[in-house]
């Protein structure tokens, strides 16, 4: 599934500072958040809420052709309470709170009904600089 993506203002500034010598950037820990509404360069969007849900650590393989994709499957668990329509994602530097690093959409919403398992397969979240 193709995704579109963007860096947040926070990450854009960190990368520029790092690459051009102002301040070195330490590689952040990365967590995938599932969203029900889009994020922007300065906001984190609307994150899924529910007792079953929490952000998951996401890892990536090496970049190729200006694109990098997740190399792990993330299991968010079984939906309880009420159905949720997941439309977007964000990668943050903390399991709760934190800074949005990058964000994108899943190319259309998918409704997860109560009792359904929610997972994001390896290769689903792609980030491109081209």
C-alpha positions in Angstrom: 0.0 0.0 0.0 1.5 3.3 -1.0 1.6 6.1 1.5 2.3 9.8 1.2 4.4 11.5 3.9 6.0 14.6 5.2 8.5 15.6 7.8 7.3 17.7 10.7 8.6 21.3 11.2 10.4 19.8 14.3 12.3 17.2 12.3 13.0 19.5 9.4 14.8 21.9 11.8 16.7 19.0 13.6 17.9 17.6 10.2 19.1 21.0 8.9 20.9 21.8 12.2 22.6 18.3 12.1 23.6 18.3 8.4 24.8 21.9 8.3 26.7 21.9 11.6 24.7 23.9 14.1 23.8 21.0 16.5 24.3 17.3 16.2 21.1 15.2 16.3 20.9 12.0 18.3 19.0 9.2 16.5 15.6 9.2 18.2 13.6 6.1 19.3 10.6 5.8 16.9 7.0 4.9 17.7 4.2 4.5 15.2 0.9 6.1 16.1 -2.3 5.3 14.3 -4.5 8.3 13.5 -8.2 9.0 12.7 -7.4 12.4 11.2 -4.4 13.8 9.5 -1.4 15.3 11.2 0.2 18.5 9.9 3.8 19.9 10.1 3.0 21.3 13.6 0.3 19.0 15.1 0.1 15.3 15.7 -3.3 14.7 14.2 -6.0 12.7 16.0 -4.6 9.6 17.6 -6.6 6.4 18.1 -8.0 6.2 21.7 -8.9 2.9 23.4 -7.9 0.6 26.1 -6.6 -1.8 23.5 -4.3 0.8 21.7 -0.8 2.0 22.4 2.0 3.2 20.1 4.4 0.6 18.9 8.2 0.8 18.3 8.9 0.9 14.5 12.1 0.0 12.8 13.4 0.6 9.3 15.7 -1.1 6.8 18.3 0.9 4.8 17.1 3.6 2.5 17.2 2.9 -1.3 16.3 5.4 -4.0 15.4 8.1 -1.5 12.8 5.9 0.3 12.9 4.0 3.5 10.2 1.5 4.7 9.4 -0.2 8.0 10.9 -3.7 8.4 8.8 -4.9 11.2 5.2 -5.9 11.6 3.4 -4.0 14.3 0.6 -5.7 16.2 -1.7 -3.2 17.9 -4.1 -5.8 19.4 -7.8 -6.5 19.2 -10.2 -3.6 18.9 -12.5 -3.2 21.9 -15.1 -0.6 22.9 -16.1 0.7 19.5 -15.0 0.5 15.9 -12.4 2.9 14.7 -11.5 4.2 11.2 -7.7 4.5 10.8 -6.7 6.9 8.0 -3.2 8.2 8.8 0.0 7.5 10.8 2.6 9.5 12.6 6.0 8.6 13.9 6.9 10.2 17.2 10.0 10.1 19.4 8.1 8.9 22.6 5.6 6.2 23.5 3.3 8.9 24.9 3.6 12.6 24.2 6.8 13.5 22.4 7.5 15.2 19.1 6.1 14.2 15.7 8.9 13.3 13.4 7.1 12.4 10.2 3.5 11.6 9.2 1.5 10.3 6.3 -1.7 8.6 5.2 -2.5 5.0 4.5 -4.0 5.8 1.1 -7.6 5.5 2.3 -9.3 4.8 5.6 -9.9 1.3 7.0 -12.5 0.7 9.7 -11.5 -1.8 12.4 -14.5 -3.3 14.0 -14.7 -4.5 17.6 -13.0 -7.9 17.8 -10.7 -7.3 14.8 -7.0 -7.4 15.2 -5.1 -4.3 14.0 -1.6 -4.7 12.5 0.7 -2.8 10.2 2.7 -5.1 8.0 6.3 -4.7 7.2 6.9 -2.4 4.2 3.6 -0.5 4.8 5.0 2.7 6.2 7.3 4.3 3.6 9.0 7.6 3.9 10.4 9.3 0.8 12.6 12.4 0.2 12.1 12.5 -3.5 
